[in-house]
Amino acid sequence: MTERHTAVPSDAAHLPALTEFLRNFWSETGLPTVEAVPFELALEEVFMNVVMHGSQGGRVPRVEVSVALVEGGVTLIVEDDGPPFDPLSLLAPNVTASLEERPIGGLGVFLVRQMMDSVRYQRRDARNQLQMTKQLAVGPSTSK
Amino acid sequence: MSNPMFEIRRGSAGEVAMAGRLDATQCDAALKFLNETADLRVIDLASLEYIASAGLRVILLTQKRCKAAGAGVRLINVTPPIHDIFRYAGFDQILDITRAAG
């Protein structure tokens, strides 16, 4: 099974490094570029959520990211050692409200849940772990 | 695979064109540019490859501002992956969105 792992402090300045990590995995495994966007979005939203909400008392959590090819799809796991927080407990934003009443924020986790096939949260060993999986329409193109 | 940066500029027909990746690190610059654009009517997204919720926030704030000042903004040449994200966010109901041809 192809799997890659990286870790960064939960600081927005490290978002480009995470994006590059995911894109490198994509090209190494020969996955079609067009299928990358939902995973790039999921990684950004979950990481930025930890950046925004994970720091308590000035301590910056460490974020660990794993990405792996699974049967017919890709699994992305984001873990952090910040305070317990289940992003799936957030209320869904109103995406049918009129422009005037449309809330400005709160779309991130909602989009992740829409775009991934499954999203699972667990608190384990004093860490938040979010596991996301999505099947791909087209598989890797490395079979030569 | 290249890692395109984000670019925003004013086109010859007065439209604003965005290209590359509108992620959380680029949204402040994008919002500033849009806020400083007079008579903003059209945003061309033909070369936009990626957007996340931070970018959606920029689009939503811009649409609220333009609508309050008169006409709303139109998004044109929206590619399928970006259109999917707009649709999930329900933006197709509050913005005039035209998909890319082909």
gemmi code that builds the backbone of each chain (N, CA, C; Angstrom):
import gemmi

chains = {
    "A": [
        ("MET", (0.850, -1.201, 0.000), (0.000, 0.000, 0.000), (0.881, 1.245, 0.000)),
        ("THR", (0.617, 2.152, -0.907), (1.373, 3.403, -0.946), (0.849, 4.354, 0.116)),
        ("GLU", (1.763, 4.849, 0.956), (1.357, 5.736, 2.041), (2.462, 6.757, 2.292)),
        ("ARG", (2.070, 8.000, 2.566), (3.054, 9.033, 2.876), (2.623, 9.763, 4.131)),
        ("HIS", (3.607, 10.327, 4.813), (3.346, 10.945, 6.101), (4.163, 12.225, 6.233)),
        ("THR", (3.587, 13.248, 6.865), (4.339, 14.467, 7.157), (3.774, 15.104, 8.431)),
        ("ALA", (4.511, 16.052, 8.989), (4.046, 16.736, 10.196), (4.528, 18.181, 10.168)),
        ("VAL", (3.642, 19.100, 10.605), (3.979, 20.530, 10.660), (3.339, 21.143, 11.900)),
        ("PRO", (3.874, 22.275, 12.398), (3.169, 23.008, 13.459), (1.879, 23.598, 12.887)),
        ("SER", (0.855, 23.771, 13.739), (-0.418, 24.294, 13.225), (-0.342, 25.806, 13.092)),
        ("ASP", (0.333, 26.230, 12.039), (0.505, 27.644, 11.717), (0.187, 27.786, 10.228)),
        ("ALA", (-0.629, 28.787, 9.889), (-1.093, 28.941, 8.504), (0.061, 29.010, 7.510)),
        ("ALA", (1.238, 29.446, 7.979), (2.395, 29.557, 7.092), (2.807, 28.198, 6.516)),
        ("HIS", (2.348, 27.108, 7.151), (2.728, 25.777, 6.685), (1.718, 25.169, 5.717)),
        ("LEU", (0.643, 25.897, 5.416), (-0.356, 25.366, 4.480), (0.247, 25.041, 3.103)),
        ("PRO", (1.080, 25.944, 2.518), (1.653, 25.602, 1.215), (2.479, 24.309, 1.236)),
        ("ALA", (3.185, 24.044, 2.351), (3.977, 22.816, 2.455), (3.066, 21.587, 2.454)),
        ("LEU", (1.927, 21.684, 3.128), (0.986, 20.554, 3.146), (0.394, 20.316, 1.761)),
        ("THR", (0.067, 21.417, 1.081), (-0.478, 21.298, -0.272), (0.538, 20.617, -1.186)),
        ("GLU", (1.803, 21.025, -1.047), (2.848, 20.437, -1.878), (3.023, 18.945, -1.558)),
        ("PHE", (2.940, 18.605, -0.264), (3.017, 17.201, 0.159), (1.941, 16.369, -0.545)),
        ("LEU", (0.726, 16.891, -0.578), (-0.381, 16.149, -1.194), (-0.191, 16.049, -2.709)),
        ("ARG", (0.255, 17.144, -3.304), (0.453, 17.140, -4.758), (1.577, 16.196, -5.164)),
        ("ASN", (2.621, 16.128, -4.319), (3.709, 15.185, -4.599), (3.205, 13.751, -4.551)),
        ("PHE", (2.377, 13.461, -3.540), (1.784, 12.120, -3.434), (0.985, 11.817, -4.701)),
        ("TRP", (0.266, 12.819, -5.166), (-0.586, 12.647, -6.346), (0.236, 12.290, -7.577)),
        ("SER", (1.359, 13.014, -7.775), (2.157, 12.713, -8.971), (2.938, 11.405, -8.812)),
        ("GLU", (3.433, 11.126, -7.587), (4.142, 9.856, -7.353), (3.262, 8.654, -7.663)),
        ("THR", (2.010, 8.748, -7.305), (1.115, 7.606, -7.461), (0.388, 7.630, -8.795)),
        ("GLY", (0.630, 8.669, -9.615), (0.024, 8.726, -10.938), (-1.482, 8.934, -10.923)),
        ("LEU", (-1.978, 9.548, -9.859), (-3.419, 9.817, -9.806), (-3.749, 11.007, -10.698)),
        ("PRO", (-4.957, 11.017, -11.291), (-5.328, 12.132, -12.171), (-5.483, 13.449, -11.390)),
        ("THR", (-4.882, 14.499, -11.933), (-4.878, 15.810, -11.284), (-6.274, 16.299, -10.916)),
        ("VAL", (-7.234, 16.053, -11.809), (-8.583, 16.585, -11.604), (-9.222, 16.016, -10.332)),
        ("GLU", (-8.737, 14.859, -9.884), (-9.304, 14.241, -8.674), (-8.675, 14.782, -7.393)),
        ("ALA", (-7.672, 15.663, -7.532), (-6.926, 16.123, -6.354), (-7.689, 17.184, -5.558)),
        ("VAL", (-8.499, 17.996, -6.244), (-9.107, 19.165, -5.598), (-9.881, 18.838, -4.306)),
        ("PRO", (-10.759, 17.814, -4.297), (-11.486, 17.548, -3.044), (-10.554, 17.222, -1.871)),
        ("PHE", (-9.435, 16.547, -2.157), (-8.508, 16.187, -1.082), (-7.686, 17.399, -0.641)),
        ("GLU", (-7.300, 18.246, -1.590), (-6.583, 19.478, -1.232), (-7.482, 20.356, -0.364)),
        ("LEU", (-8.759, 20.408, -0.745), (-9.707, 21.204, 0.030), (-9.882, 20.625, 1.429)),
        ("ALA", (-10.042, 19.294, 1.520), (-10.234, 18.659, 2.830), (-9.031, 18.915, 3.728)),
        ("LEU", (-7.830, 18.785, 3.164), (-6.619, 19.002, 3.960), (-6.539, 20.456, 4.435)),
        ("GLU", (-6.814, 21.402, 3.527), (-6.768, 22.819, 3.917), (-7.788, 23.138, 5.005)),
        ("GLU", (-9.025, 22.687, 4.819), (-10.081, 23.043, 5.773), (-9.798, 22.476, 7.165)),
        ("VAL", (-9.386, 21.224, 7.211), (-9.153, 20.592, 8.503), (-7.927, 21.202, 9.173)),
        ("PHE", (-6.880, 21.448, 8.386), (-5.673, 22.072, 8.940), (-5.968, 23.479, 9.451)),
        ("MET", (-6.671, 24.276, 8.646), (-6.965, 25.663, 9.049), (-7.875, 25.699, 10.277)),
        ("ASN", (-8.713, 24.679, 10.411), (-9.560, 24.572, 11.598), (-8.701, 24.411, 12.858)),
        ("VAL", (-7.677, 23.582, 12.761), (-6.764, 23.401, 13.900), (-5.984, 24.702, 14.138)),
        ("VAL", (-5.562, 25.358, 13.061), (-4.832, 26.631, 13.189), (-5.680, 27.656, 13.940)),
        ("MET", (-6.975, 27.744, 13.572), (-7.863, 28.760, 14.146), (-8.266, 28.431, 15.585)),
        ("HIS", (-8.519, 27.139, 15.839), (-9.162, 26.785, 17.111), (-8.309, 25.931, 18.029)),
        ("GLY", (-7.155, 25.470, 17.538), (-6.414, 24.483, 18.310), (-5.429, 25.021, 19.327)),
        ("SER", (-5.088, 26.309, 19.240), (-4.064, 26.835, 20.134), (-4.678, 27.340, 21.428)),
        ("GLN", (-4.215, 26.788, 22.535), (-4.696, 27.231, 23.850), (-3.505, 27.594, 24.712)),
        ("GLY", (-3.579, 28.744, 25.369), (-2.486, 29.174, 26.237), (-1.176, 29.330, 25.491)),
        ("GLY", (-1.267, 29.699, 24.209), (-0.066, 29.965, 23.440), (0.648, 28.725, 22.930)),
        ("ARG", (0.149, 27.548, 23.276), (0.792, 26.320, 22.795), (0.297, 25.991, 21.384)),
        ("VAL", (1.228, 25.795, 20.468), (0.866, 25.498, 19.083), (0.862, 23.983, 18.867)),
        ("PRO", (-0.297, 23.405, 18.558), (-0.345, 21.952, 18.353), (0.485, 21.520, 17.138)),
        ("ARG", (0.839, 20.246, 17.134), (1.535, 19.661, 16.001), (0.504, 18.892, 15.190)),
        ("VAL", (0.550, 19.062, 13.879), (-0.422, 18.403, 13.003), (0.298, 17.342, 12.181)),
        ("GLU", (-0.215, 16.129, 12.221), (0.359, 15.033, 11.443), (-0.626, 14.636, 10.352)),
        ("VAL", (-0.093, 14.455, 9.157), (-0.946, 14.138, 8.014), (-0.458, 12.849, 7.358)),
        ("SER", (-1.384, 11.938, 7.122), (-1.074, 10.719, 6.365), (-2.018, 10.640, 5.183)),
        ("VAL", (-1.474, 10.212, 4.054), (-2.326, 9.997, 2.887), (-1.958, 8.630, 2.322)),
        ("ALA", (-2.972, 7.864, 1.944), (-2.721, 6.499, 1.490), (-3.690, 6.107, 0.387)),
        ("LEU", (-3.153, 5.303, -0.538), (-4.011, 4.691, -1.545), (-4.727, 3.525, -0.888)),
        ("VAL", (-6.030, 3.486, -1.021), (-6.801, 2.342, -0.537), (-7.567, 1.776, -1.726)),
        ("GLU", (-8.251, 0.692, -1.533), (-8.986, 0.053, -2.624), (-9.911, 1.060, -3.329)),
        ("GLY", (-9.529, 1.464, -4.526), (-10.390, 2.333, -5.324), (-10.437, 3.793, -4.905)),
        ("GLY", (-9.639, 4.161, -3.921), (-9.721, 5.546, -3.472), (-8.514, 5.987, -2.678)),
        ("VAL", (-8.689, 7.077, -1.959), (-7.621, 7.672, -1.163), (-8.160, 7.967, 0.232)),
        ("THR", (-7.330, 7.665, 1.247), (-7.674, 8.015, 2.626), (-6.706, 9.064, 3.137)),
        ("LEU", (-7.251, 10.103, 3.743), (-6.476, 11.199, 4.304), (-6.741, 11.227, 5.809)),
        ("ILE", (-5.658, 11.198, 6.616), (-5.828, 11.249, 8.065), (-5.085, 12.468, 8.598)),
        ("VAL", (-5.806, 13.315, 9.338), (-5.206, 14.499, 9.951), (-5.343, 14.369, 11.462)),
        ("GLU", (-4.205, 14.437, 12.155), (-4.212, 14.311, 13.609), (-3.573, 15.540, 14.219)),
        ("ASP", (-4.052, 15.944, 15.411), (-3.383, 17.021, 16.124), (-3.430, 16.736, 17.619)),
        ("ASP", (-2.444, 17.312, 18.345), (-2.384, 17.072, 19.790), (-2.930, 18.267, 20.569)),
        ("GLY", (-3.854, 18.990, 19.939), (-4.515, 20.110, 20.605), (-5.640, 19.630, 21.504)),
        ("PRO", (-6.378, 20.583, 22.117), (-7.495, 20.218, 22.994), (-8.573, 19.456, 22.228)),
        ("PRO", (-9.351, 18.611, 22.921), (-10.383, 17.817, 22.248), (-11.334, 18.701, 21.452)),
        ("PHE", (-11.512, 18.379, 20.194), (-12.468, 19.121, 19.372), (-12.932, 18.241, 18.219)),
        ("ASP", (-14.236, 18.019, 18.161), (-14.817, 17.235, 17.075), (-15.444, 18.186, 16.065)),
        ("PRO", (-14.792, 18.406, 14.922), (-15.340, 19.351, 13.937), (-16.684, 18.892, 13.383)),
        ("LEU", (-16.955, 17.589, 13.481), (-18.232, 17.078, 12.966), (-19.408, 17.467, 13.860)),
        ("SER", (-19.082, 18.020, 15.049), (-20.146, 18.472, 15.940), (-20.652, 19.865, 15.558)),
        ("LEU", (-19.955, 20.525, 14.631), (-20.386, 21.865, 14.198), (-21.698, 21.768, 13.431)),
        ("LEU", (-22.568, 22.730, 13.643), (-23.825, 22.773, 12.904), (-23.558, 23.113, 11.442)),
        ("ALA", (-24.331, 22.503, 10.550), (-24.199, 22.812, 9.129), (-24.671, 24.245, 8.880)),
        ("PRO", (-23.934, 24.996, 8.054), (-24.372, 26.359, 7.734), (-25.596, 26.319, 6.830)),
        ("ASN", (-26.362, 27.391, 6.825), (-27.526, 27.471, 5.941), (-27.064, 27.844, 4.536)),
        ("VAL", (-27.065, 26.862, 3.629), (-26.601, 27.133, 2.265), (-27.766, 27.411, 1.313)),
        ("THR", (-28.937, 27.685, 1.878), (-30.061, 28.075, 1.025), (-30.579, 29.467, 1.383)),
        ("ALA", (-29.963, 30.117, 2.377), (-30.412, 31.446, 2.786), (-30.194, 32.462, 1.664)),
        ("SER", (-30.939, 33.557, 1.735), (-30.757, 34.630, 0.759), (-29.385, 35.262, 0.938)),
        ("LEU", (-28.954, 36.020, -0.055), (-27.636, 36.653, 0.007), (-27.482, 37.484, 1.277)),
        ("GLU", (-28.519, 38.254, 1.601), (-28.447, 39.139, 2.765), (-28.253, 38.354, 4.050)),
        ("GLU", (-28.900, 37.185, 4.119), (-28.870, 36.411, 5.367), (-27.796, 35.327, 5.372)),
        ("ARG", (-27.065, 35.230, 4.263), (-26.073, 34.158, 4.163), (-24.914, 34.415, 5.117)),
        ("PRO", (-24.612, 33.438, 6.030), (-23.482, 33.643, 6.942), (-22.148, 33.648, 6.182)),
        ("ILE", (-21.184, 34.409, 6.711), (-19.901, 34.586, 6.021), (-18.983, 33.381, 6.217)),
        ("GLY", (-19.092, 32.721, 7.365), (-18.155, 31.623, 7.629), (-18.847, 30.289, 7.826)),
        ("GLY", (-18.089, 29.311, 8.277), (-18.646, 28.022, 8.664), (-18.809, 27.018, 7.543)),
        ("LEU", (-18.294, 27.340, 6.344), (-18.475, 26.443, 5.211), (-17.455, 25.311, 5.149)),
        ("GLY", (-16.296, 25.513, 5.794), (-15.166, 24.596, 5.604), (-15.492, 23.133, 5.868)),
        ("VAL", (-15.871, 22.827, 7.106), (-16.141, 21.433, 7.475), (-17.344, 20.891, 6.706)),
        ("PHE", (-18.324, 21.762, 6.466), (-19.497, 21.366, 5.688), (-19.082, 20.879, 4.292)),
        ("LEU", (-18.183, 21.633, 3.640), (-17.713, 21.245, 2.305), (-16.985, 19.909, 2.344)),
        ("VAL", (-16.168, 19.713, 3.378), (-15.428, 18.454, 3.506), (-16.415, 17.284, 3.574)),
        ("ARG", (-17.466, 17.442, 4.367), (-18.443, 16.357, 4.512), (-19.183, 16.102, 3.201)),
        ("GLN", (-19.402, 17.172, 2.426), (-20.080, 17.013, 1.138), (-19.192, 16.283, 0.138)),
        ("MET", (-17.899, 16.599, 0.166), (-17.017, 16.136, -0.905), (-16.393, 14.771, -0.641)),
        ("MET", (-16.254, 14.406, 0.638), (-15.689, 13.100, 0.953), (-16.802, 12.056, 1.058)),
        ("ASP", (-16.469, 10.786, 0.817), (-17.469, 9.723, 0.980), (-17.705, 9.432, 2.457)),
        ("SER", (-16.628, 9.481, 3.244), (-16.798, 9.262, 4.677), (-15.829, 10.131, 5.459)),
        ("VAL", (-16.292, 10.648, 6.590), (-15.474, 11.453, 7.491), (-15.733, 10.934, 8.908)),
        ("ARG", (-14.659, 10.560, 9.604), (-14.835, 9.974, 10.935), (-13.892, 10.658, 11.912)),
        ("TYR", (-14.443, 11.057, 13.054), (-13.620, 11.681, 14.084), (-13.429, 10.725, 15.244)),
        ("GLN", (-12.229, 10.689, 15.795), (-12.058, 10.046, 17.100), (-10.975, 10.745, 17.899)),
        ("ARG", (-11.194, 10.746, 19.219), (-10.188, 11.262, 20.145), (-9.415, 10.052, 20.641)),
        ("ARG", (-8.098, 10.030, 20.376), (-7.322, 8.851, 20.716), (-5.940, 9.256, 21.199)),
        ("ASP", (-5.512, 8.736, 22.318), (-4.184, 9.029, 22.874), (-3.946, 10.534, 22.956)),
        ("ALA", (-4.922, 11.268, 23.493), (-4.828, 12.716, 23.670), (-4.639, 13.453, 22.349)),
        ("ARG", (-5.180, 12.863, 21.273), (-5.090, 13.503, 19.961), (-6.453, 13.484, 19.278)),
        ("ASN", (-6.691, 14.528, 18.487), (-7.853, 14.537, 17.602), (-7.455, 13.854, 16.304)),
        ("GLN", (-8.285, 12.942, 15.850), (-7.980, 12.290, 14.578), (-9.204, 12.352, 13.665)),
        ("LEU", (-8.987, 12.885, 12.467), (-10.054, 12.948, 11.483), (-9.630, 12.109, 10.277)),
        ("GLN", (-10.448, 11.109, 9.990), (-10.125, 10.215, 8.873), (-11.140, 10.401, 7.760)),
        ("MET", (-10.624, 10.703, 6.561), (-11.502, 11.001, 5.427), (-11.159, 10.090, 4.262)),
        ("THR", (-12.196, 9.542, 3.626), (-11.968, 8.647, 2.488), (-12.905, 9.026, 1.347)),
        ("LYS", (-12.370, 8.918, 0.152), (-13.206, 9.158, -1.034), (-12.763, 8.211, -2.148)),
        ("GLN", (-13.722, 7.592, -2.791), (-13.432, 6.773, -3.961), (-13.098, 7.679, -5.142)),
        ("LEU", (-12.242, 7.195, -6.035), (-11.889, 7.980, -7.207), (-12.651, 7.463, -8.423)),
        ("ALA", (-13.032, 8.402, -9.284), (-13.739, 8.016, -10.506), (-12.782, 7.306, -11.457)),
        ("VAL", (-11.524, 7.768, -11.456), (-10.486, 7.183, -12.311), (-9.317, 6.773, -11.426)),
        ("GLY", (-8.779, 5.581, -11.618), (-7.685, 5.095, -10.778), (-6.333, 5.588, -11.230)),
        ("PRO", (-5.256, 5.120, -10.568), (-3.895, 5.513, -10.935), (-3.579, 5.081, -12.366)),
        ("SER", (-2.736, 5.874, -13.028), (-2.416, 5.589, -14.431), (-1.035, 4.994, -14.558)),
        ("THR", (-0.550, 4.304, -13.502), (0.832, 3.812, -13.493), (0.971, 2.415, -14.080)),
        ("SER", (-0.165, 1.745, -14.376), (-0.084, 0.384, -14.912), (0.358, 0.423, -16.365)),
        ("LYS", (1.690, 0.246, -16.573), (2.219, 0.356, -17.930), (2.414, -1.022, -18.549)),
    ],
    "B": [
        ("MET", (4.110, 17.681, -11.112), (2.943, 18.565, -11.040), (3.400, 19.940, -10.545)),
        ("SER", (3.036, 20.959, -11.255), (3.456, 22.303, -10.846), (2.652, 22.746, -9.630)),
        ("ASN", (3.139, 23.750, -8.966), (2.394, 24.290, -7.838), (2.109, 25.751, -8.127)),
        ("PRO", (1.019, 26.018, -8.880), (0.774, 27.377, -9.356), (0.450, 28.319, -8.200)),
        ("MET", (0.930, 29.529, -8.327), (0.621, 30.552, -7.340), (-0.727, 31.160, -7.698)),
        ("PHE", (-1.169, 32.075, -6.857), (-2.414, 32.766, -7.126), (-2.115, 34.088, -7.811)),
        ("GLU", (-2.957, 34.441, -8.790), (-2.798, 35.723, -9.469), (-4.173, 36.360, -9.640)),
        ("ILE", (-4.222, 37.664, -9.395), (-5.470, 38.395, -9.630), (-5.104, 39.691, -10.346)),
        ("ARG", (-5.858, 39.992, -11.410), (-5.534, 41.196, -12.171), (-6.783, 41.691, -12.902)),
        ("ARG", (-6.708, 42.929, -13.347), (-7.819, 43.515, -14.083), (-7.582, 43.330, -15.575)),
        ("GLY", (-8.575, 42.790, -16.272), (-8.447, 42.545, -17.706), (-8.819, 43.757, -18.529)),
        ("SER", (-8.634, 43.637, -19.839), (-8.818, 44.771, -20.748), (-10.281, 45.198, -20.849)),
        ("ALA", (-11.204, 44.260, -20.597), (-12.628, 44.605, -20.703), (-13.203, 45.027, -19.348)),
        ("GLY", (-12.319, 45.264, -18.377), (-12.787, 45.711, -17.065), (-13.074, 44.582, -16.098)),
        ("GLU", (-13.005, 43.351, -16.614), (-13.263, 42.205, -15.733), (-12.042, 41.957, -14.833)),
        ("VAL", (-12.292, 41.275, -13.714), (-11.176, 40.837, -12.876), (-10.954, 39.356, -13.161)),
        ("ALA", (-9.715, 38.973, -13.412), (-9.397, 37.573, -13.678), (-8.585, 37.004, -12.525)),
        ("MET", (-9.001, 35.827, -12.053), (-8.243, 35.128, -11.018), (-7.659, 33.863, -11.625)),
        ("ALA", (-6.409, 33.563, -11.230), (-5.760, 32.358, -11.752), (-4.996, 31.653, -10.636)),
        ("GLY", (-4.896, 30.335, -10.751), (-4.115, 29.554, -9.788), (-4.926, 29.105, -8.595)),
        ("ARG", (-4.354, 29.277, -7.403), (-4.960, 28.714, -6.192), (-5.378, 29.803, -5.222)),
        ("LEU", (-6.682, 29.910, -4.994), (-7.192, 30.862, -3.999), (-7.387, 30.106, -2.688)),
        ("ASP", (-6.281, 29.956, -1.918), (-6.386, 29.259, -0.640), (-6.331, 30.264, 0.505)),
        ("ALA", (-6.260, 29.751, 1.737), (-6.347, 30.621, 2.912), (-5.182, 31.614, 2.989)),
        ("THR", (-4.054, 31.302, 2.326), (-2.908, 32.216, 2.394), (-3.055, 33.377, 1.415)),
        ("GLN", (-4.008, 33.290, 0.466), (-4.134, 34.301, -0.592), (-5.390, 35.161, -0.446)),
        ("CYS", (-6.286, 34.781, 0.485), (-7.606, 35.411, 0.472), (-7.566, 36.885, 0.887)),
        ("ASP", (-6.654, 37.265, 1.783), (-6.580, 38.674, 2.191), (-6.206, 39.560, 1.003)),
        ("ALA", (-5.207, 39.110, 0.233), (-4.775, 39.877, -0.935), (-5.882, 39.960, -1.980)),
        ("ALA", (-6.593, 38.853, -2.171), (-7.677, 38.827, -3.157), (-8.802, 39.782, -2.749)),
        ("LEU", (-9.162, 39.747, -1.470), (-10.253, 40.606, -0.998), (-9.875, 42.085, -1.110)),
        ("LYS", (-8.631, 42.399, -0.791), (-8.153, 43.778, -0.889), (-8.239, 44.264, -2.337)),
        ("PHE", (-7.789, 43.415, -3.266), (-7.823, 43.778, -4.681), (-9.264, 44.028, -5.132)),
        ("LEU", (-10.163, 43.133, -4.756), (-11.567, 43.260, -5.179), (-12.215, 44.493, -4.556)),
        ("ASN", (-11.891, 44.757, -3.278), (-12.459, 45.926, -2.600), (-12.001, 47.232, -3.243)),
        ("GLU", (-10.807, 47.193, -3.839), (-10.256, 48.407, -4.437), (-10.589, 48.533, -5.922)),
        ("THR", (-11.370, 47.563, -6.447), (-11.730, 47.595, -7.861), (-13.048, 48.356, -8.037)),
        ("ALA", (-12.983, 49.460, -8.765), (-14.189, 50.251, -9.010), (-15.024, 49.582, -10.093)),
        ("ASP", (-16.350, 49.708, -9.977), (-17.274, 49.166, -10.986), (-17.028, 47.694, -11.282)),
        ("LEU", (-16.902, 46.906, -10.235), (-16.676, 45.476, -10.432), (-17.971, 44.806, -10.884)),
        ("ARG", (-17.952, 44.183, -12.057), (-19.145, 43.520, -12.581), (-18.933, 42.038, -12.837)),
        ("VAL", (-17.724, 41.705, -13.345), (-17.466, 40.343, -13.819), (-16.139, 39.833, -13.257)),
        ("ILE", (-16.152, 38.579, -12.760), (-14.916, 37.914, -12.360), (-14.751, 36.682, -13.250)),
        ("ASP", (-13.642, 36.636, -13.978), (-13.349, 35.534, -14.894), (-12.522, 34.489, -14.153)),
        ("LEU", (-13.081, 33.283, -14.025), (-12.410, 32.232, -13.250), (-11.859, 31.118, -14.144)),
        ("ALA", (-11.663, 31.410, -15.428), (-11.210, 30.378, -16.374), (-9.942, 29.672, -15.898)),
        ("SER", (-9.027, 30.416, -15.286), (-7.737, 29.835, -14.899), (-7.632, 29.579, -13.405)),
        ("LEU", (-8.753, 29.674, -12.706), (-8.731, 29.349, -11.275), (-8.739, 27.825, -11.129)),
        ("GLU", (-7.723, 27.295, -10.461), (-7.597, 25.837, -10.369), (-8.104, 25.287, -9.047)),
        ("TYR", (-8.231, 26.177, -8.061), (-8.551, 25.682, -6.719), (-9.148, 26.793, -5.887)),
        ("ILE", (-10.162, 26.448, -5.095), (-10.712, 27.401, -4.135), (-11.167, 26.607, -2.912)),
        ("ALA", (-11.013, 27.179, -1.722), (-11.508, 26.548, -0.500), (-12.408, 27.548, 0.220)),
        ("SER", (-12.826, 27.238, 1.448), (-13.826, 28.083, 2.096), (-13.325, 29.506, 2.319)),
        ("ALA", (-12.012, 29.675, 2.512), (-11.470, 31.027, 2.679), (-11.704, 31.859, 1.415)),
        ("GLY", (-11.597, 31.218, 0.255), (-11.849, 31.896, -1.018), (-13.330, 32.139, -1.243)),
        ("LEU", (-14.158, 31.188, -0.803), (-15.612, 31.372, -0.922), (-16.057, 32.580, -0.105)),
        ("ARG", (-15.399, 32.771, 1.033), (-15.698, 33.912, 1.882), (-15.417, 35.225, 1.130)),
        ("VAL", (-14.318, 35.254, 0.384), (-13.962, 36.436, -0.417), (-15.035, 36.718, -1.468)),
        ("ILE", (-15.477, 35.653, -2.147), (-16.514, 35.805, -3.180), (-17.825, 36.299, -2.550)),
        ("LEU", (-18.177, 35.714, -1.410), (-19.435, 36.077, -0.754), (-19.416, 37.526, -0.262)),
        ("LEU", (-18.315, 37.928, 0.378), (-18.197, 39.315, 0.846), (-18.277, 40.280, -0.328)),
        ("THR", (-17.647, 39.918, -1.453), (-17.645, 40.775, -2.638), (-19.051, 40.885, -3.223)),
        ("GLN", (-19.755, 39.751, -3.280), (-21.122, 39.780, -3.808), (-22.038, 40.620, -2.913)),
        ("LYS", (-21.891, 40.496, -1.604), (-22.703, 41.308, -0.684), (-22.422, 42.796, -0.900)),
        ("ARG", (-21.149, 43.137, -1.047), (-20.770, 44.543, -1.232), (-21.316, 45.076, -2.566)),
        ("CYS", (-21.137, 44.305, -3.646), (-21.571, 44.776, -4.966), (-23.093, 44.870, -5.036)),
        ("LYS", (-23.772, 43.908, -4.440), (-25.236, 43.912, -4.478), (-25.785, 45.104, -3.683)),
        ("ALA", (-25.145, 45.392, -2.554), (-25.587, 46.526, -1.732), (-25.389, 47.839, -2.487)),
        ("ALA", (-24.392, 47.862, -3.401), (-24.086, 49.077, -4.156), (-24.843, 49.130, -5.481)),
        ("GLY", (-25.630, 48.087, -5.773), (-26.359, 48.066, -7.038), (-26.432, 46.661, -7.585)),
        ("ALA", (-25.803, 46.440, -8.754), (-25.839, 45.119, -9.371), (-24.837, 44.191, -8.702)),
        ("GLY", (-25.119, 42.932, -8.733), (-24.176, 41.949, -8.200), (-23.062, 41.672, -9.189)),
        ("VAL", (-22.160, 40.788, -8.764), (-21.041, 40.443, -9.622), (-21.374, 39.135, -10.344)),
        ("ARG", (-20.867, 38.969, -11.565), (-21.068, 37.720, -12.310), (-19.773, 36.937, -12.355)),
        ("LEU", (-19.881, 35.612, -12.160), (-18.706, 34.748, -12.270), (-18.787, 34.033, -13.606)),
        ("ILE", (-17.736, 34.149, -14.424), (-17.787, 33.520, -15.747), (-16.642, 32.519, -15.936)),
        ("ASN", (-16.829, 31.627, -16.914), (-15.830, 30.608, -17.273), (-15.438, 29.717, -16.101)),
        ("VAL", (-16.447, 29.319, -15.313), (-16.183, 28.499, -14.129), (-15.994, 27.034, -14.544)),
        ("THR", (-14.851, 26.460, -14.187), (-14.523, 25.082, -14.586), (-15.263, 24.086, -13.680)),
        ("PRO", (-15.411, 22.826, -14.142), (-16.207, 21.842, -13.381), (-15.789, 21.641, -11.918)),
        ("PRO", (-14.476, 21.479, -11.584), (-14.158, 21.250, -10.157), (-14.540, 22.437, -9.268)),
        ("ILE", (-14.374, 23.649, -9.802), (-14.727, 24.852, -9.041), (-16.249, 24.985, -8.956)),
        ("HIS", (-16.914, 24.635, -10.055), (-18.374, 24.724, -10.061), (-18.989, 23.774, -9.033)),
        ("ASP", (-18.392, 22.578, -8.900), (-18.877, 21.617, -7.888), (-18.848, 22.249, -6.504)),
        ("ILE", (-17.744, 22.947, -6.201), (-17.586, 23.546, -4.867), (-18.619, 24.662, -4.669)),
        ("PHE", (-18.834, 25.491, -5.696), (-19.861, 26.546, -5.616), (-21.235, 25.930, -5.361)),
        ("ARG", (-21.494, 24.815, -6.038), (-22.807, 24.181, -5.927), (-23.005, 23.614, -4.515)),
        ("TYR", (-21.977, 22.922, -3.993), (-22.078, 22.388, -2.627), (-22.340, 23.514, -1.623)),
        ("ALA", (-21.729, 24.670, -1.874), (-21.863, 25.798, -0.951), (-23.169, 26.568, -1.168)),
        ("GLY", (-23.946, 26.172, -2.187), (-25.202, 26.851, -2.472), (-25.001, 28.212, -3.122)),
        ("PHE", (-23.823, 28.450, -3.692), (-23.545, 29.752, -4.306), (-24.294, 29.939, -5.621)),
        ("ASP", (-24.736, 28.816, -6.237), (-25.470, 28.947, -7.498), (-26.810, 29.650, -7.286)),
        ("GLN", (-27.257, 29.750, -6.029), (-28.539, 30.413, -5.752), (-28.394, 31.902, -5.457)),
        ("ILE", (-27.190, 32.357, -5.190), (-27.012, 33.762, -4.799), (-26.061, 34.513, -5.722)),
        ("LEU", (-25.550, 33.795, -6.748), (-24.627, 34.432, -7.687), (-24.983, 34.011, -9.106)),
        ("ASP", (-24.706, 34.883, -10.053), (-24.875, 34.567, -11.464), (-23.597, 33.869, -11.921)),
        ("ILE", (-23.686, 32.539, -12.131), (-22.498, 31.750, -12.455), (-22.632, 31.147, -13.843)),
        ("THR", (-21.652, 31.392, -14.698), (-21.638, 30.796, -16.035), (-20.473, 29.827, -16.126)),
        ("ARG", (-20.774, 28.601, -16.561), (-19.731, 27.580, -16.642), (-18.858, 27.800, -17.861)),
        ("ALA", (-17.634, 27.236, -17.783), (-16.719, 27.294, -18.915), (-17.299, 26.496, -20.071)),
        ("ALA", (-17.086, 26.963, -21.285), (-17.582, 26.255, -22.460), (-16.807, 24.958, -22.641)),
        ("GLY", (-17.478, 23.959, -23.228), (-16.823, 22.664, -23.473), (-16.868, 21.836, -22.238)),
    ],
}
model = gemmi.Model(1)
for chain_id, residues in chains.items():
    chain = gemmi.Chain(chain_id)
    for i, (resn, *xyz) in enumerate(residues, 1):
        res = gemmi.Residue()
        res.name, res.seqid = resn, gemmi.SeqId(i, " ")
        for name, pos in zip(("N", "CA", "C"), xyz):
            atom = gemmi.Atom()
            atom.name, atom.element = name, gemmi.Element(name[0])
            atom.pos, atom.b_iso = gemmi.Position(*pos), 0.0
            res.add_atom(atom)
        chain.add_residue(res)
    model.add_chain(chain)
structure = gemmi.Structure()
structure.add_model(model)
structure.setup_entities()
